[in-house]
Amino acid sequence: MKTIREQTIILTEKLALTYLPVGLMYAYKRPEDALSLKTKGNGCIAPLIFSASKGKVVAIDKDTTGYPCSAFYLGYQKWIFNGIEYFLSDGPFPGRECECFTKTPQLAKDYVTSLIPEEERLGAVVFKPVQMFLEEEKPEVVILFANPDQMSALVFLLHYNQPQLLDRVITGFASSCAAVTTFPLKFAKEGQNKAFWGFHDISTRPVFPADITSIAMPLPLYQEMCNNIEGSFLFTSHWEKVLNRIKKQ
């Protein structure tokens, strides 16, 4: 039985991933040497999380959550901010351009309400490459950042032993940070073998590579996916052609 580190090394090689798979775990307190935002109330955590795929250790606690949306989606506070429903729709919201992501303020309010955390988050949320996890550590969620060719392979690999499922990979309206934390953590807590395809947030797309989106899933599903590698299409001439194209980019 291969370890999660060994599985990740094989997956990274077979898909020629530029960005390392990232594990999300909980810690009693934020590691002092981890990257984090210095303040609460300012700054987006999504680029920080992405930096973990480049070999960094990132940690966020109640004092370093950045923007209120991050604090909410990570479970450190019960609401984003007053007027969020107007900001997500078409206003009015004084001093800022509204995002126009939802048709009406009520739709936005219902959406945010559906994501209110059940309990207040304690300690810190740590993100680091899966290959950097110690033997005694296990991520709750694994996050991958991939281009369209690599994402296609991940979707097929997730369905290798369950081709009939239409809800194994889902997507929807979500901030970049919620896509890699809130939704996959919800799946993990509920024991659902589902992955969330994200990083579609128009407000943060400009700060990420144009060809990169995310897919995040509970650890058991990630391990199941990695176990599907042997004997799969990743050893066929079809994939070899795609792989050669990836390597030339």
Stockholm file with secondary structure:
# STOCKHOLM 1.0

chainA/1-249         MKTIREQTIILTEKLALTYLPVGLMYAYKRPEDALSLKTKGNGCIAPLIFSASKGKVVAIDKDTTGYPCSAFYLGYQKWIFNGIEYFLSDGPFPGRECECFTKTPQLAKDYVTSLIPEEERLGAVVFKPVQMFLEEEKPEVVILFANPDQMSALVFLLHYNQPQLLDRVITGFASSCAAVTTFPLKFAKEGQNKAFWGFHDISTRPVFPADITSIAMPLPLYQEMCNNIEGSFLFTSHWEKVLNRIKKQ
#=GR chainA/1-249 SS CCCHHHHHHHHHHHHTCSSCCEEEEEESSCCTTSBCCSSBSSSCSHHHHHHHTTTCCEEECTTSCBSHHHHHHTTSSSCSCTTHHHHHTTCCCTTSCCCCCSSSHHHHHHHHHHTCCSSCCCSEEEEEEGGGCCTTCCCSEEEEEECHHHHHHHHHHHTTTCTTCSSSEEECSCCHHHHHTHHHHHHHHHTCCCEEEECCCTTTGGGSCTTCEEEEEEHHHHHHHHHTCTTSGGGSHHHHHHHHHHHHC
#=GC SS_cons         CCCHHHHHHHHHHHHTCSSCCEEEEEESSCCTTSBCCSSBSSSCSHHHHHHHTTTCCEEECTTSCBSHHHHHHTTSSSCSCTTHHHHHTTCCCTTSCCCCCSSSHHHHHHHHHHTCCSSCCCSEEEEEEGGGCCTTCCCSEEEEEECHHHHHHHHHHHTTTCTTCSSSEEECSCCHHHHHTHHHHHHHHHTCCCEEEECCCTTTGGGSCTTCEEEEEEHHHHHHHHHTCTTSGGGSHHHHHHHHHHHHC
//
